[in-house]
Each structure stands twice: as C-alpha cells, then as structure tokens.
C-alpha cells in the first residue's frame, strides 16, 4: 500500500510538471506576441487567443488578456494607413495563399510516386517545390520586416498614437517574464531549456544569449532565476 501511495505521489508530481511545462510553452508565445506588437510586428494571435480562453494560463491572465486584446486590434488596424504598408500586406496575403497551394502540391508530389512511378522526376519536383516554399516563407518574413520599418517611421512622425498602449504592453510583458521565471523554478528547470525570442530587451530579469543577425531580427534571451 505504501509503495502504491509513493507511486501515486510521483505520478501527481509528474502531471504537475507536465502542466507547468505546457504553461511555459504558451506563456513564451504570449510574451513574444506582446513584445512583437511593441516592435510593430502585428502578428496573428488566433491560436493563442483560443489557448488563453481555455483557461490554461489561469484566470488572472485571461482577465488581463480580455483587457489587452481590443488594444492589439486597434494597434494592428493602424498598419492599414501607410499606403506602402497596405501594398506589402496585400502582397503577403497572395504569398500566403501561394504557400498553401505549394505545400499541398509538395505533399502530392510525395504521395503520387507510391501510386504512379515517376522516377527521378518526382525527386526533382519535390526539390523545386521545397525550395519555392522556403523562398515564399523567406519573402513573407522580409515583408514583415519592411512593414515593421514603415510603421516605426509612421509612429516616429505620430508619437501620440498608442504610446499608452505600448507602455501597458511593456509593463505586462515584464510581469509575464517574472511569472515565466517562477514556473521554471517550480519545476527546477534550466533557463537555457526555455529561451524566449524578443525584439526589445529593455526588461528586467533577462540575459541576452544571442543578438540579431541578418537572417534573425530578434534577440534570444534566458530569464534569470
């Protein structure tokens, strides 16, 4: 009976760690999103919205999210104002559609040879499709970077727009970084196993481990615990 009780205790402890690790993953995405919005990277948060509403990250974060979400929507709408940003976002929409078609075609190229022998042609088509998809993804990332630069210039000319929102996002991001570090401590984890991607690094409690490069516009940081 005592052995069963000990096994049950370990099982509950493992389940608790698993739940916290799941929270860490989603919390990392939320921190990255809020930081990106401060840097004018207005990302899609549909999946994250569903996760937060499910209650995985707790009631306090859910209530705060409901307060912040409308502000994110207003901030994203401003990207429709500069004409050049509009053109780039329209181009990205077309690219996203093209990427979906490309991925479907690549999948078909992988399956068809099992039905109809195609020899070296199938391999060549797979390489071409894969390179095309990588190229589309890289170009969409470049568009995000260009739109971000345009919006920086726009906000520099109009500093009054959403400055209070940015301050609010920064404050909440800082709070979430502290929570993130606390979760790592709870599971006796190592910060290096839970890196965060950030565009801004003027937060307390973080240590920069990788700086931006030509192909990476963000920092990679570890929390201090």
C-alpha positions as CSV (number, residue, x, y, z in Angstrom):
1,X,0.0,0.0,0.0
2,X,2.8,2.4,0.9
3,X,4.6,1.7,-2.5
4,X,1.3,2.4,-4.3
5,X,1.0,5.6,-2.4
6,X,4.5,6.7,-3.3
7,X,3.9,5.9,-7.0
8,X,0.8,7.9,-6.9
9,X,2.7,10.8,-5.4
10,X,5.3,10.7,-8.1
11,X,2.6,10.4,-10.7
12,X,0.9,13.5,-9.4
13,X,4.2,15.3,-9.3
14,X,4.9,14.3,-13.0
15,X,1.5,15.6,-14.0
16,X,2.1,18.8,-12.2
17,X,5.4,19.3,-14.1
18,X,3.8,18.4,-17.4
19,X,1.0,21.1,-16.8
20,X,3.6,23.7,-15.9
21,X,5.7,22.9,-19.0
22,X,2.6,23.3,-21.1
23,X,2.0,26.7,-19.5
24,X,5.6,27.7,-20.1
25,X,5.2,27.0,-23.8
26,X,2.1,29.1,-24.2
27,X,3.4,31.8,-21.9
28,X,6.5,32.1,-24.1
29,X,4.3,32.6,-27.1
30,X,2.3,35.3,-25.3
31,X,5.5,37.1,-24.2
32,X,6.8,37.0,-27.7
33,X,3.5,38.3,-29.1
34,X,3.2,41.3,-26.7
35,X,6.8,42.2,-27.3
36,X,6.4,41.9,-31.1
37,X,3.4,44.3,-31.0
38,X,5.6,46.9,-29.3
39,X,8.0,46.5,-32.3
40,X,5.2,46.9,-34.8
41,X,5.1,43.2,-35.7
42,X,1.3,42.8,-35.7
43,X,1.0,39.0,-35.7
44,X,-2.0,36.7,-35.8
45,X,-2.9,35.6,-32.3
46,X,-6.0,33.4,-33.2
47,X,-4.4,30.2,-31.8
48,X,-3.1,31.9,-28.7
49,X,-6.5,33.6,-28.1
50,X,-8.1,30.2,-28.0
51,X,-5.5,28.8,-25.6
52,X,-5.9,31.7,-23.2
53,X,-9.7,31.5,-23.3
54,X,-9.5,27.8,-22.4
55,X,-8.0,28.8,-19.0
56,X,-4.7,27.0,-19.4
57,X,-2.7,30.1,-18.2
58,X,-5.1,30.9,-15.4
59,X,-7.9,33.3,-14.7
60,X,-5.7,36.3,-13.9
61,X,-4.0,36.2,-17.4
62,X,-7.4,35.5,-19.0
63,X,-8.9,38.7,-17.5
64,X,-5.9,40.7,-18.4
65,X,-5.9,39.3,-22.0
66,X,-9.6,40.4,-22.4
67,X,-8.4,43.9,-21.4
68,X,-5.4,43.9,-23.7
69,X,-6.9,42.2,-26.8
70,X,-9.0,45.2,-28.0
71,X,-5.9,47.4,-27.9
72,X,-3.9,44.9,-30.0
73,X,-6.7,45.1,-32.6
74,X,-6.6,48.9,-32.7
75,X,-2.8,48.8,-33.0
76,X,-2.9,46.3,-35.9
77,X,-5.5,48.4,-37.7
78,X,-3.1,51.4,-37.8
79,X,-0.9,49.3,-40.2
80,X,-3.6,49.8,-42.9
81,X,-2.9,53.5,-43.0
82,X,0.5,54.0,-44.8
83,X,-0.1,53.1,-48.5
84,X,3.2,51.2,-48.8
85,X,2.4,49.0,-45.8
86,X,-1.0,48.3,-47.4
87,X,0.6,47.2,-50.6
88,X,3.0,44.9,-48.8
89,X,0.3,43.3,-46.7
90,X,-1.8,42.6,-49.8
91,X,1.3,41.0,-51.4
92,X,1.7,38.9,-48.3
93,X,-1.9,37.7,-48.5
94,X,-1.2,36.5,-52.0
95,X,2.0,34.8,-50.9
96,X,0.2,33.1,-48.0
97,X,-2.3,31.6,-50.5
98,X,0.5,30.6,-52.8
99,X,2.3,28.9,-49.9
100,X,-0.8,26.9,-49.1
101,X,-1.0,25.7,-52.7
102,X,2.7,25.0,-52.7
103,X,2.5,22.9,-49.6
104,X,-0.4,20.9,-51.0
105,X,1.4,20.3,-54.2
106,X,4.6,19.2,-52.4
107,X,2.5,16.7,-50.4
108,X,1.0,15.4,-53.6
109,X,4.5,15.0,-55.1
110,X,5.5,12.9,-52.1
111,X,2.4,10.6,-52.4
112,X,1.9,10.2,-56.1
113,X,5.1,8.2,-56.7
114,X,3.7,5.5,-54.5
115,X,0.8,5.2,-56.9
116,X,2.4,6.1,-60.3
117,X,6.1,5.5,-60.8
118,X,7.8,8.8,-61.7
119,X,11.4,8.1,-61.1
120,X,13.8,11.0,-60.9
121,X,11.1,13.4,-62.0
122,X,9.3,13.1,-58.6
123,X,12.5,13.8,-56.7
124,X,13.2,16.9,-58.9
125,X,9.7,18.2,-58.4
126,X,10.0,17.7,-54.7
127,X,13.2,19.7,-54.6
128,X,11.8,22.5,-56.7
129,X,8.6,22.7,-54.6
130,X,10.5,22.7,-51.3
131,X,12.9,25.5,-52.5
132,X,9.9,27.5,-53.7
133,X,8.1,27.1,-50.3
134,X,11.3,28.2,-48.5
135,X,11.6,31.2,-50.8
136,X,8.0,32.2,-50.2
137,X,8.4,31.9,-46.4
138,X,11.6,34.0,-46.5
139,X,9.9,36.7,-48.6
140,X,7.0,36.9,-46.2
141,X,9.4,37.3,-43.3
142,X,11.1,40.1,-45.3
143,X,7.7,41.8,-45.8
144,X,7.1,41.6,-42.1
145,X,10.4,43.4,-41.5
146,X,9.6,46.0,-44.1
147,X,6.2,46.7,-42.7
148,X,7.8,47.0,-39.2
149,X,10.3,49.6,-40.5
150,X,7.5,51.6,-42.2
151,X,5.4,51.6,-39.0
152,X,8.4,52.7,-37.0
153,X,8.7,55.7,-39.3
154,X,5.0,56.3,-39.1
155,X,4.9,56.2,-35.3
156,X,8.0,58.5,-35.1
157,X,6.0,61.1,-37.0
158,X,3.0,60.4,-34.9
159,X,4.3,59.7,-31.4
160,X,1.0,60.4,-29.8
161,X,-0.6,57.3,-31.3
162,X,-0.9,54.4,-28.9
163,X,2.1,55.3,-26.7
164,X,-0.1,54.4,-23.7
165,X,-0.9,51.1,-25.2
166,X,2.8,50.3,-25.7
167,X,3.6,51.2,-22.1
168,X,0.8,48.9,-21.0
169,X,2.2,46.1,-23.2
170,X,5.7,46.6,-21.9
171,X,4.5,46.5,-18.3
172,X,2.5,43.3,-18.8
173,X,5.3,41.7,-20.7
174,X,7.6,42.4,-17.8
175,X,5.2,40.8,-15.4
176,X,4.9,37.7,-17.6
177,X,8.7,37.3,-17.7
178,X,8.7,37.2,-13.9
179,X,5.9,34.6,-14.0
180,X,7.8,32.6,-16.6
181,X,10.9,32.5,-14.4
182,X,8.8,31.4,-11.4
183,X,7.4,28.5,-13.4
184,X,10.9,27.4,-14.3
185,X,11.9,27.5,-10.7
186,X,8.9,25.4,-9.7
187,X,9.9,22.5,-12.0
188,X,13.6,23.0,-11.1
189,X,14.3,23.7,-14.8
190,X,17.2,25.4,-16.5
191,X,16.6,28.8,-18.2
192,X,18.7,27.6,-21.2
193,X,16.0,25.0,-21.9
194,X,13.3,27.7,-22.1
195,X,14.6,30.5,-24.3
196,X,12.5,33.5,-25.3
197,X,12.6,35.4,-28.6
198,X,12.4,39.2,-28.1
199,X,12.7,42.3,-30.2
200,X,13.0,44.6,-27.2
201,X,15.5,43.7,-24.4
202,X,14.9,46.6,-22.0
203,X,13.3,44.2,-19.5
204,X,14.5,43.2,-16.0
205,X,15.3,39.6,-15.2
206,X,16.7,38.5,-18.6
207,X,20.1,37.7,-20.1
208,X,20.9,38.1,-23.8
209,X,22.4,34.9,-25.3
210,X,22.1,35.7,-29.0
211,X,21.9,39.0,-30.8
212,X,20.0,39.7,-34.0
213,X,21.7,38.6,-37.2
214,X,21.0,39.2,-40.9
215,X,18.6,36.3,-41.0
216,X,17.2,36.8,-37.5
217,X,15.8,40.1,-36.4
218,X,15.2,39.2,-32.8
219,X,17.2,38.5,-29.7
220,X,17.3,35.2,-27.9
221,X,17.3,35.6,-24.1
222,X,17.1,33.5,-21.0
223,X,15.3,34.5,-17.8
224,X,17.3,34.9,-14.7
225,X,16.2,32.7,-11.8
